[in-house]
Amino acid sequence: MNVTIIIMFLIGIPVGALLWAMYSKIAYKEKIEKAKIELEHAREKVQSVTKEAELKAQEILLEGIKKTETQKSGLLQEFKEREKRLNKREEQLSTKDELIIAKEKELKTVEKKQKDVEEYLQKQKTVIEEEIARVKAELEKIAGMTQEEAKENLIQKIEDEAKHIAAKKLKVIEDNLNDDSEKMAKRVMSTAIQRYSGEYVVENTVTTVSLPNDEMKGRIIGREGRNIRTIESVTGVDLIIDDTPEAVVISDFNPVRRQIASLTLQKLIADGRIHPGRIEEVFEISTKEVWKTIKEAGEQALFDLGIHKMHPELVLLVGRLRYRTSYSQNVWKHSIETGFLAGVMAAEMNLSIKNARRAGLLHDIGKAVDHEIEGSHAAIGAKLAEKYGESKRIVTAIAAHHGEVKPETVLDVLVASADALSGARPGARREMSEAYVQRLTELENIATSFDGVDKAFAIQAGRELRVVVDTSKVNDEKAFVLANDISKKIEDDLTFPGQIKVIVIRETRVISMAQ
């Protein structure tokens, strides 16, 4: 059984292989036929697609040719236009080339001149440097110090001045911070002014004597001028007899002497007898009358203010102020007024009224002899008061009423305030317009004397000086130094009340035009 199976298996294998080979051959032939048919269809399709592609390619080619022709035509037109522009540009460039050639020639000429100038300047620079070195050497030799030592000395000087200015500014700031004190001072001053009703009449010292007629001039002169020489030698004044009708002018710096001479001349004119003997006699009488008037004026001032026990010489000095004026204000009345105002303010502050009135009356006592003794009237007055037995507080108040001496007590400030009130009230003093204009002119001249100052304007009645500088010569640092230098020169050269603010203006203007 097994053998039979094996035999059948062995026989079946070749038969199966043969059948498979026959089947495979038949299937292959069918695939070949089918492939041939598909190949034929593909060939036909390829031919059809090829024809269509050829037709489309021809259409695209034709269309491309048309576009190319159109573009060619446009390019030709653009080329022609560019060619025209290039030709025009060439013409312009040719013209510019000619201009450039001319400019180059001109530039070469300028460069040559500039080179010559530079060579000249270099030579001058060398000469100047040598001269500067020589001058520096001479200056160092004369000054006995080197350049560095000179710089250190200058820096030290500037530092000292800056410290001085800072101290002054600090004092001003401290004064401005005392709001409460200022309010109280204003209240006290206003009360003092309201409680005093002084005269607003301004008196002038008599320097002109009226004559009854012009014939009197000849009698005053006398034969060969003996009368006028006697009058001038006895009285110590100068008589001016000019073309002024019916008037004789008396000239002298001493107000008392001028008053005696005026009274003497008036008595001689009234009497009619004018000769050397009579002149001396009338002069003696007039001198006694004037000094009697002076003594009475001094005693009257003390009586009005309730002051007692003052040295007789001081009383006479107070009386002499009757014939002294300051800015056309009678100093005798001004002193009485100052004493009264100082007493009122002292009463408001619960201080000694007697001391305040005494110091106020004597504050200008130096003006009675300031034409005879050298120095400020405050310093002269303080020395006189000390000489004739006044207390130290009175002497200090007199010396400090114009700030020449630093105030030590409230009394010093009161006297200075009363003096300012009396002199500043309406109608008290008068300043000549010529002197006022002269002071403003001097302020402006001081400012313009500095290098770099363009203009100067004195405003606010001379309390402010505005200085406009040249920006090319003065920078910001120099402007600060310039303001300090101008302030220092004003302090050294001028005498002025209060303070003068110096403002240096440095302005740069840039202007442009838009068109």
MIZASE-760197 format. One record per residue (C-alpha): residue in three letters; x negated, y, z. Coordinates in steps of 0.001 Angstrom, whole numbers, padded with zeros to 6 digits, always signed. Example, Ala and Ser with C-alpha at 12.3 -4.5 7.8 and 13.67 -1.06 7.14 Angstrom:
BEGIN
Ala-012300-004500+007800
Ser-013670-001060+007140
END
This chain:
BEGIN
Met+000000+000000+000000
Asn-002693+002282+000912
Val-004676+001308-002128
Thr-001695+001937-004347
Ile-001321+005323-002854
Ile-004939+006105-003312
Ile-004849+004928-006952
Met-001796+007005-007613
Phe-003404+009949-005996
Leu-006500+009495-008048
Ile-004460+009205-011256
Gly-002236+012130-010274
Ile-005064+014582-009841
Pro-006278+014575-013437
Val-002727+014605-014737
Gly-001906+017571-012512
Ala-004993+019357-013615
Leu-004122+018766-017240
Leu-000592+019975-016755
Trp-001848+023066-014946
Ala-004298+023800-017745
Met-001542+023509-020330
Tyr+000706+025776-018305
Ser-002042+028278-017805
Lys-002780+028339-021567
Ile+000836+028909-022446
Ala+001110+031657-019809
Tyr-002080+033271-021071
Lys-000819+033345-024623
Glu+002388+034968-023447
Lys+000387+037627-021531
Ile-001752+038225-024615
Glu+001298+038750-026763
Lys+002855+040966-024189
Ala-000382+042931-023884
Lys-000567+043333-027653
Ile+002983+044626-027709
Glu+002213+047061-024858
Leu-000996+048104-026589
Glu+000899+048870-029746
His+003414+050921-027782
Ala+000567+052723-026090
Arg-001075+053491-029426
Glu+002160+054908-030755
Lys+002576+057005-027606
Val-000989+058200-027811
Gln-000525+059246-031392
Ser+002684+061051-030478
Val+001049+062810-027501
Thr-001992+063639-029614
Lys+000164+065260-032272
Glu+002055+067214-029658
Ala-001235+068278-028026
Glu-002659+069330-031364
Leu+000440+071393-032073
Lys+000347+073004-028629
Ala-003378+073624-028926
Gln-002796+075334-032264
Glu-000092+077481-030674
Ile-002354+078382-027728
Leu-005212+079096-030133
Leu-003060+081380-032216
Glu-001804+083141-029124
Gly-005372+083462-027835
Ile-006493+084868-031145
Lys-003733+087470-030964
Lys-004673+088436-027403
Thr-008335+088529-028353
Glu-007561+090824-031272
Thr-005525+093058-028981
Gln-008259+093102-026322
Lys-010864+093688-028998
Ser-008916+096667-030271
Gly-008571+098063-026720
Leu-012231+097452-025985
Leu-013233+099204-029171
Gln-011085+102203-028234
Glu-012492+102235-024667
Phe-016006+101861-026061
Lys-015464+104865-028324
Glu-014168+106929-025382
Arg-017098+105876-023208
Glu-019450+106677-026030
Lys-017956+110186-026206
Arg-018288+110612-022431
Leu-021870+109348-022524
Asn-022726+111765-025295
Lys-021219+114607-023259
Arg-023048+113397-020141
Glu-026296+113302-022079
Glu-025781+116890-023134
Gln-025116+117898-019527
Leu-028132+115937-018315
Ser-030247+117628-020933
Thr-029117+121022-019629
Lys-029738+119923-016043
Asp-033154+118637-016961
Glu-034036+122052-018259
Leu-032755+123644-015041
Ile-034649+121069-012969
Ile-037839+121791-014872
Ala-037354+125508-014213
Lys-036607+124855-010531
Glu-039656+122611-010261
Lys-041818+125385-011652
Glu-040241+127853-009209
Leu-040614+125360-006343
Lys-044273+124863-007146
Thr-044735+128627-007051
Val-042923+128841-003684
Glu-044914+125886-002327
Lys-048104+127582-003337
Lys-047032+130802-001611
Gln-045922+128846+001464
Lys-049219+127032+001540
Asp-051028+130360+001392
Val-048819+131717+004197
Glu-049400+128585+006306
Glu-053133+128922+005848
Tyr-052906+132589+006838
Leu-050720+131788+009871
Gln-053080+129019+010917
Lys-055946+131450+010814
Gln-053930+134006+012791
Lys-052903+131305+015274
Thr-056538+130413+015814
Val-057417+134073+016333
Ile-054469+134572+018741
Glu-055329+131425+020715
Glu-058905+132615+021055
Glu-057657+136055+022150
Ile-055219+134496+024662
Ala-057979+132334+026078
Arg-060211+135409+026374
Val-057433+137449+028058
Lys-056627+134571+030433
Ala-060271+134330+031371
Glu-060439+138072+031991
Leu-057192+138010+034014
Glu-058441+135102+036104
Lys-061690+136971+036628
Ile-059892+140206+037599
Ala-057241+138497+039755
Gly-059762+136228+041383
Met-057476+133205+040880
Thr-056947+130510+038281
Gln-053826+130072+036172
Glu-052536+127337+038488
Glu-053081+129531+041537
Ala-051237+132372+039805
Lys-048325+130025+039028
Glu-048167+128880+042642
Asn-048237+132497+043821
Leu-045409+133436+041431
Ile-043332+130412+042456
Gln-043808+131308+046120
Lys-042716+134892+045422
Ile-039596+133703+043569
Glu-038775+131319+046433
Asp-039089+134145+048955
Glu-036824+136394+046895
Ala-034324+133545+046465
Lys-034290+132986+050232
His-033744+136716+050757
Ile-030833+136740+048290
Ala-029387+133587+049855
Ala-029534+135191+053296
Lys-027688+138259+052025
Lys-025069+136101+050311
Leu-024677+134056+053505
Lys-024024+137229+055462
Val-021359+138287+052968
Ile-019720+134846+053180
Glu-019736+134949+056964
Asp-018139+138397+056881
Asn-015434+137168+054502
Leu-014645+134227+056770
Asn-013649+136489+059647
Asp-010018+136783+058545
Asp-008665+137251+062021
Ser-011237+139903+062867
Glu-010514+141710+059617
Lys-006788+141766+060309
Met-007391+143140+063779
Ala-009819+145760+062446
Lys-007269+146913+059865
Arg-004615+147214+062548
Val-006932+149197+064826
Met-008050+151502+062005
Ser-004516+152136+060786
Thr-003431+152963+064320
Ala-006366+155355+064738
Ile-005578+157142+061466
Gln-001898+157500+062361
Arg-002721+158980+065766
Tyr-005064+161618+064350
Ser-003827+164618+062377
Gly-006963+166392+061197
Glu-007156+169262+058758
Tyr-007576+168411+055113
Val-009332+171700+054309
Val-012782+171439+052753
Glu-015161+174224+053803
Asn-018207+175430+051948
Thr-021231+177200+053458
Val-021220+180904+052586
Thr-024058+181670+050165
Thr-022616+184723+048412
Val-022129+188147+049989
Ser-019644+190492+048314
Leu-020657+194102+047667
Pro-018314+197132+047577
Asn-019896+198274+044300
Asp-022915+197646+042094
Glu-024673+200760+043464
Met-025159+198835+046713
Lys-027580+196519+044894
Gly-030005+199399+044432
Arg-029800+200348+048113
Ile-030437+196714+049126
Ile-033479+196592+046891
Gly-034733+199962+048178
Arg-037550+202175+046939
Glu-040131+199974+045198
Gly-038314+196941+046672
Arg-039232+197579+050306
Asn-035731+196848+051661
Ile-035315+193478+049955
Arg-038856+192451+050929
Thr-038101+193347+054554
Ile-034833+191417+054524
Glu-036498+188322+053045
Ser-039479+188468+055444
Val-037343+189037+058540
Thr-034568+186527+057766
Gly-036739+183969+055965
Val-034318+183596+053032
Asp-034404+184486+049351
Leu-032052+187150+048009
Ile-030971+186671+044398
Ile-029695+189871+042818
Asp-028694+189098+039238
Asp-026103+190305+036756
Thr-023222+188950+038824
Pro-021020+191991+039505
Glu-020631+193099+043128
Ala-022323+190013+044646
Val-025653+188969+046173
Val-026635+185292+046485
Ile-028513+184031+049557
Ser-030701+180986+048972
Asp-032260+178878+051748
Phe-032278+175219+052817
Asn-031632+176058+056501
Pro-027867+176613+057002
Val-028332+178532+060310
Arg-030934+180828+058806
Arg-028688+181374+055810
Gln-025755+182245+058101
Ile-027860+184764+060083
Ala-029034+186375+056841
Ser-025454+186531+055546
Leu-024192+188183+058735
Thr-027150+190599+058748
Leu-026500+191653+055165
Gln-022765+192101+055816
Lys-023477+194372+058828
Leu-025996+196433+056844
Ile-023524+196897+053993
Ala-020749+197875+056414
Asp-023043+200309+058265
Gly-024511+201824+055104
Arg-027911+202511+056695
Ile-030389+200196+054994
His-034072+200667+055804
Pro-036770+198389+057332
Gly-036252+199545+060924
Arg-032494+199127+060744
Ile-032846+195752+059073
Glu-034889+194331+061976
Glu-032470+195761+064499
Val-029392+194295+062794
Phe-031195+190966+062329
Glu-031766+190667+066094
Ile-028087+191415+066772
Ser-026915+188922+064129
Thr-029248+186221+065435
Lys-027817+186510+068934
Glu-024250+186457+067586
Val-024871+183349+065441
Trp-026551+181434+068259
Lys-023726+182466+070560
Thr-021281+181114+067993
Ile-023324+177923+067739
Lys-023258+177424+071502
Glu-019519+178083+071615
Ala-018943+175632+068752
Gly-020896+172934+070613
Glu-019024+173552+073855
Gln-015706+173578+071984
Ala-016474+170199+070451
Leu-017253+168708+073862
Phe-014099+170260+075323
Asp-011886+168890+072525
Leu-013196+165365+073067
Gly-013332+165554+076884
Ile-017085+164948+077080
His-019088+166223+080069
Lys-022714+166425+081207
Met-024595+166687+077924
His-028069+168195+077562
Pro-027894+171886+076493
Glu-030160+171247+073493
Leu-027772+168566+072231
Val-024868+170998+072698
Leu-026713+173537+070527
Leu-027439+170863+067919
Val-023736+169952+067804
Gly-022919+173641+067337
Arg-025453+173947+064504
Leu-023423+171378+062577
Arg-020798+174147+062256
Tyr-022888+175508+059384
Arg-023780+172145+057842
Thr-021794+170439+055072
Ser-021969+166993+053460
Tyr-020221+166495+050124
Ser-018434+169790+050895
Gln-017122+168370+054212
Asn-017949+170381+057327
Val-020174+168108+059443
Trp-019072+169740+062738
Lys-015401+168927+062070
His-016397+165532+060701
Ser-018275+164734+063943
Ile-015299+165749+066111
Glu-012990+163700+063912
Thr-015311+160674+064077
Gly-015459+160923+067887
Phe-011669+161057+068124
Leu-011169+158070+065749
Ala-013819+156016+067587
Gly-012062+156761+070906
Val-008655+155683+069559
Met-010070+152391+068228
Ala-011912+151795+071511
Ala-008608+152274+073378
Glu-006955+149685+071115
Met-009733+147203+071959
Asn-009886+148010+075712
Leu-013391+149493+075451
Ser-014867+152664+076962
Ile-013187+155653+075305
Lys-015760+158119+076659
Asn-018730+156212+075213
Ala-016969+155832+071864
Arg-016172+159562+071635
Arg-019678+160526+072739
Ala-021344+158260+070169
Gly-018930+159414+067458
Leu-019645+163094+068148
Leu-023422+162592+068118
His-023652+160120+065216
Asp-024632+162835+062684
Ile-026644+165018+065100
Gly-029736+164400+062963
Lys-028200+166430+060118
Ala-028670+169566+062224
Val-032463+169320+061729
Asp-032906+166871+058825
His-034229+169747+056684
Glu-036986+170328+059256
Ile-037947+166743+060199
Glu-038813+164000+057718
Gly-036676+160852+057816
Ser-033050+159729+057577
His-030529+161634+059672
Ala-029566+158412+061527
Ala-033149+157791+062669
Ile-033691+161484+063509
Gly-030428+161595+065484
Ala-031338+158463+067475
Lys-034721+159975+068436
Leu-033096+163254+069524
Ala-030452+161477+071592
Glu-033113+159354+073288
Lys-035265+162457+073889
Tyr-032437+164335+075619
Gly-031403+161528+077948
Glu-028576+159697+076188
Ser-028034+156022+077120
Lys-029434+153183+075037
Arg-025998+152145+073716
Ile-025376+155682+072397
Val-028830+155796+070771
Thr-028279+152398+069107
Ala-024833+153420+067831
Ile-026323+156546+066222
Ala-029192+154599+064606
Ala-026924+151814+063280
His-024000+153816+061865
His-025366+153555+058286
Gly-026707+150016+058552
Glu-030358+151044+058789
Val-030509+149215+062121
Lys-028621+145982+062758
Pro-025530+146580+064963
Glu-025915+145112+068449
Thr-022598+145928+070154
Val-018971+146527+069237
Leu-019562+150249+069838
Asp-022037+150325+066922
Val-019411+148893+064583
Leu-016716+151242+065901
Val-018827+154343+065236
Ala-019699+153171+061709
Ser-016012+152441+061016
Ala-014873+155819+062373
Asp-017532+157572+060265
Ala-016324+155771+057141
Leu-012675+156575+057908
Ser-013387+160268+058410
Gly-015427+160544+055239
Ala-013068+158471+053096
Arg-009723+160050+053978
Pro-008069+162063+051171
Gly-009499+165557+050808
Ala-012372+164959+053216
Arg-015230+164884+050751
Arg-015848+165824+047187
Glu-018469+164517+044821
Met-019489+166637+041875
Ser-018554+165077+038546
Glu-022083+165711+037253
Ala-023618+163733+040130
Tyr-021091+160934+039613
Val-021834+160676+035887
Gln-025573+160866+036610
Arg-025344+157942+039045
Leu-023511+155798+036491
Thr-026042+156750+033799
Glu-028942+155799+036074
Leu-027324+152416+036729
Glu-026998+151709+033009
Asn-030529+152957+032299
Ile-031994+150635+034947
Ala-030258+147648+033330
Thr-031264+148524+029758
Ser-034906+148988+030812
Phe-035266+145179+031089
Asp-036328+143147+028054
Gly-033519+141154+026452
Val-030697+143440+027626
Asp-028452+144482+024743
Lys-025844+146669+026481
Ala-024948+147739+030033
Phe-021670+149135+031361
Ala-021115+150640+034819
Ile-017447+150143+035788
Gln-015259+150209+038891
Ala-016600+153678+039833
Gly-020148+152347+039811
Arg-019418+149379+042095
Glu-019887+146860+039267
Leu-022544+146696+036529
Arg-021925+144409+033559
Val-025024+143540+031523
Val-024769+141956+028056
Val-027961+140146+027018
Asp-029393+138891+023712
Thr-028916+135099+023668
Ser-032020+134610+021546
Lys-034211+136205+024242
Val-032449+135277+027500
Asn-031418+131705+028347
Asp-029291+130548+031306
Glu-032249+130349+033709
Lys-033580+133765+032694
Ala-030083+135246+033072
Phe-030072+134254+036762
Val-033518+135765+037328
Leu-032552+138889+035355
Ala-029505+139518+037576
Asn-031692+139313+040682
Asp-034367+141589+039167
Ile-031792+144239+038221
Ser-030229+144103+041709
Lys-033658+144471+043331
Lys-034585+147435+041118
Ile-031261+149159+041911
Glu-031933+148682+045643
Asp-035448+150127+045260
Asp-034653+153087+042973
Leu-031133+154240+043894
Thr-029272+155315+047014
Phe-025626+154245+046906
Pro-022763+153487+049302
Gly-021433+149945+049749
Gln-022420+147239+047290
Ile-022993+147044+043533
Lys-022146+143754+041831
Val-024449+142925+038886
Ile-022891+140576+036290
Val-025097+139241+033475
Ile-023055+138072+030464
Arg-024702+135652+028028
Glu-022323+134729+025213
Thr-022937+132613+022079
Arg-020502+133030+019189
Val-020402+130572+016259
Ile-018316+131710+013264
Ser-017304+129548+010285
Met-015045+130371+007332
Ala-012594+127798+005916
Gln-011677+128449+002277
END
